Amino acid sequence: MSDNDVPGSIEAFQARLVAISEGLPKRLRQCADYIALNTDRIAVSTVAELSAAAGVQPSAFMRFCQLMGFSGFSEMQRMFRDTYMDRWPDYPTRLEKLRANGGDSPAALLAEFIEAGRASLQNLASGVDPVVLDRAVTILAQAGTIHLVGMRRALPIAAYLSYSLEKMEVPVMLHDGVGRLDMRHALRPGDALIAITFAPYTDATIDLARHAHDRGLPVVAITDAMNSPLNRIGATSLLVAEVDVGMFRTLSASLALALALAVAIGTRRSGR
């Protein structure tokens, strides 16, 4: 796709975003980073709302739209409305009603997290690419040892994946950074790495993924945005975006994806 082509699909939009993000100046990079994490907001937000959320002036956001190949924001929004509106989840409205009806109580807070988890799972169901998922399973099922790295919010996902794969008798090693131990020497030819990180991305996870890639090992990423640093090293990326409640995000969709990945890997390895 040339620089003047208008993206005609979500996939083309994602490819353009990944291609241009690295070299953008600061304000336009803020636009790219925000849109990468909040693509689902394009169809229902104004340019003023999106630019404010990205921390830039509307003029900068309009320039970003043009760099993406559109004449302006309206054209970009039209493509997303045509694609997403039939499946757009109404969770912002539902969450707002929950907050208005006593969001400070433990029961209401639990209801918010339940609804956020449901919405996250729905987004995963409609957004996961089955071709990429199958490619990831094929890569990992062929690996000698599967190495796992995930820290901070991603640590429970990595630990659960490690537990599940071990129970299925799949050779696995968890790199959790405990004691600041660097175990990258354990990566061997024929192994593969699953790297899990979400914005703000963890440097140690990115560093280990780059190390594995530089040694010729395949990297499968579980991450949240099309312009995640893991995508820039050619990782096979499984994207999962969790709906937040305040500044807290559930792990519902991430754990569902991890479980499906573990079972699929174990099943495929047993059939080799």
MOLINJO-V536045 format. One line per field, one symbol per residue. ss: DSSP state (a for helix, b for strand, c for the rest). phi: phi as a letter, one per 20 degrees, with the letter a starting at -180 (. if undefined). psi: psi as a letter, one per 20 degrees, with the letter a starting at -180 (. if undefined). A space follows every 10 residues. Layout:
ss=???
phi=???
psi=???
//
This chain:
ss=ccccccccca aaaaaaaaaa accccaaaaa aaaaaaacaa aaaaccaaaa aaaacccaaa aaaaaaaccc ccaaaaaaaa aaaaaaaccc aaaaaaaaaa cccccaaaaa aaaaaaaaaa aaaaaaacca aaaaaaaaaa accccbbbbb caaaaaaaaa aaaaaaaccc cbbbbccaaa cccaaacccc cbbbbbcccc ccaaaaaaaa aaaacccbbb bbbcccccaa aaaccbbbbc cccbbccbbc caaaaaaaaa aaaaaaaaaa cc
phi=.ffefegdbf fffffffffe ffeffgffff ffffffecgf effcdeffff fffemcfgff ffffgfffoe frfgfffgff ffedffdffe ffffffffff dofeegffff ffffffffff fffffedfef ffffffffgf feffceecca clfefgffff fffffffeme gbceddmfml fddffffcgn ebcddcbcff fegfffffff ffffenefcd ddbdbfdggf ffdnffddeb defedmdddf dgffffffff ffffffffff ef
psi=prhiqppjrh ghgggggghi ghjqrgghhg gggghhilhi ighjrrhggg hghikrqhhh hhhgghhijq hahggghggh ghghhhjoqk hggghhhggh kliiqhghgg hghghhgghg hggghiipoh ghghgggggh hiqgppqppp rchighgghh gggghghjkp pqppnijpjk pokhiipqpi rqpopoqqpp qpghggghgg ggghjjqqpp poaiqhkqhh hijkqopopp pppqocjppr jghghggggg ggggggghhh j.
//
